[in-house]
Amino acid sequence: MLLYPLQEAVDLLTSKLTAARKSLEETVEDLEWLREQVTVMEVNFARVHNVSHPHSPEEEMLKNGMMV
């Protein structure tokens, strides 16, 4: 086990706490960015799905070149 003088221990712990808070802040920002990217991806999947699957029989007829 290491022994530090009181002021040196306080300084060391303060610097470690500052670094940990900065790391936490960066991690939260990264998670927010990831959440946004997941939302964008879900919207794009829905758009691709909607383009490839007609919603009504009329749309199916138009797709196949039939008159409504």
N, C-alpha and C positions, 0 to 999 in steps of 0.2 A: 504494500500500500504506500502511496505517496503522501508526503506531508508538505504543505505549502504554508508560507507565512500568510496571515489573514488577508492582507491587502492584495497579495498576488493571487490568492484563491478567488477573491471577489472580482478582480479584474478578469481572470480567466473565465469564470462563470458568466460574467457580463458579456464578454465577447462571444461566448458560445450561445448565449441566449439571443443576442442580436443576430447571429448567423442563422439560428434556428427560425427566428421570426421572418427573416428575409426568405429563407427556403420555403416556409409555409405560404407566404404571400405569392411566391412564384408558382407553387404547386396549385394554389387556388385559381390563379390566372390560367394555368394550363388546363385545369378541369373545366373552367368556363368556356375556353376555346373548344375543347373536345365536345362539350354539350352542344355548342352551336353547330359544330361539324356533323354531329349525329342527327340533329334536326334537319340540316340541309340534305343529308343523305336520305333520310326518311321521305322528305318532300319529293326528291328526285325519283326515288323508287315508286312513289305513288303516281307521279306523272307518267313514268314509263308504263306502269301497269294500266293506267287509265287510257293511254293511247292504244295499247294493244288489245284492250277488251272493250267492245262497244257497250253502251249502257242501255240501249233500247232496241227493239226489233227494227224500228225505222232506221237507226244508225247502221244496223247490220245490213239492211237492204241497200242503203246508199253505198256502203263499203263494197258490196257485191255487184254494184252497177244496176240495180233494179230501181224502178221508179216507185215512189211512195204514193 
